[in-house]
Amino acid sequence: MIFTPELVKARLREQPFVPLQIVTTSGQTYDVRHPDLVFVTEESLMVGLPSSKDPTIVSGHVTRVALAHVTELRDLARLVSPSNGTTP
């Protein structure tokens, strides 16, 4: 699947928002627990690391991910085991 800016924006705007994980061609992942932590441009995503004080505010650390390298947007809810809260 090719991820376009419109497709990513639509996923981020879903109500209710479901936290997601961005997966890249290199296998790197980025967890997104609030939609305001991702800024979508024509060619990339700016993914902010949330502040420890307020998860809706970027802590100052931002990573740029080229849309061409995004391979999957996974729901985080499916990745976390309800029994112990760890990822499989």
C-alpha positions as CSV (number, residue, x, y, z in Angstrom):
1,M,0.0,0.0,0.0
2,I,1.2,3.5,-0.8
3,F,0.5,5.9,2.0
4,T,-0.6,9.4,0.8
5,P,-0.9,12.5,3.0
6,E,-4.7,12.3,2.7
7,L,-4.7,8.6,3.8
8,V,-2.6,9.4,6.9
9,K,-4.6,12.5,7.8
10,A,-7.8,10.5,7.5
11,R,-6.4,7.8,9.9
12,L,-5.3,10.5,12.4
13,R,-8.8,12.2,12.3
14,E,-10.8,9.0,13.0
15,Q,-13.2,9.4,15.9
16,P,-12.5,8.1,18.4
17,F,-8.8,8.2,17.8
18,V,-7.1,4.9,18.1
19,P,-3.4,5.1,19.0
20,L,-1.2,3.8,16.2
21,Q,2.2,2.6,15.3
22,I,4.0,3.8,12.2
23,V,6.1,1.1,10.6
24,T,8.9,1.9,8.1
25,T,10.7,-0.1,5.4
26,S,13.7,-0.4,7.8
27,G,11.5,-1.9,10.5
28,Q,11.7,1.2,12.7
29,T,8.5,1.9,14.5
30,Y,7.0,5.1,16.0
31,D,4.2,5.0,18.5
32,V,1.6,7.7,18.2
33,R,-0.7,8.0,21.2
34,H,-2.3,11.4,20.3
35,P,-3.1,12.7,16.7
36,D,-1.6,16.1,17.5
37,L,1.9,14.5,17.7
38,V,2.0,13.9,13.9
39,F,2.4,16.7,11.3
40,V,1.7,15.6,7.8
41,T,3.4,17.2,4.8
42,E,3.3,16.3,1.1
43,E,6.3,14.0,1.4
44,S,6.8,13.2,5.0
45,L,5.5,12.8,8.5
46,M,6.9,14.8,11.4
47,V,6.5,12.6,14.5
48,G,6.8,14.2,17.8
49,L,7.9,12.5,21.0
50,P,5.3,13.3,23.7
51,S,6.2,15.3,26.8
52,S,6.3,13.2,30.0
53,K,4.1,16.0,31.7
54,D,1.4,16.1,28.9
55,P,1.1,13.5,26.3
56,T,-0.6,15.9,23.9
57,I,2.5,18.2,23.8
58,V,5.7,17.5,21.8
59,S,8.7,17.4,24.1
60,G,11.0,19.0,21.6
61,H,12.1,15.8,19.9
62,V,10.8,15.3,16.4
63,T,11.6,12.7,13.8
64,R,11.0,13.1,10.1
65,V,9.7,10.0,8.3
66,A,9.4,9.9,4.5
67,L,6.0,8.8,3.4
68,A,7.7,6.6,0.8
69,H,9.2,4.6,3.7
70,V,5.9,4.1,5.6
71,T,4.8,0.5,5.2
72,E,2.0,0.1,7.8
73,L,-0.1,2.0,10.3
74,R,-0.9,-0.5,13.0
75,D,-3.5,0.0,15.8
76,L,-1.6,0.1,19.1
77,A,-4.6,-1.4,20.9
78,R,-4.0,-4.7,19.1
79,L,-0.3,-4.7,19.9
80,V,-0.6,-4.5,23.7
81,S,-1.5,-7.5,25.6
82,P,-4.4,-6.7,28.1
83,S,-3.1,-9.2,30.7
84,N,0.3,-7.6,31.3
85,G,0.5,-4.5,29.1
86,T,3.5,-5.6,27.1
87,T,3.9,-6.0,23.4
88,P,4.1,-9.5,22.1
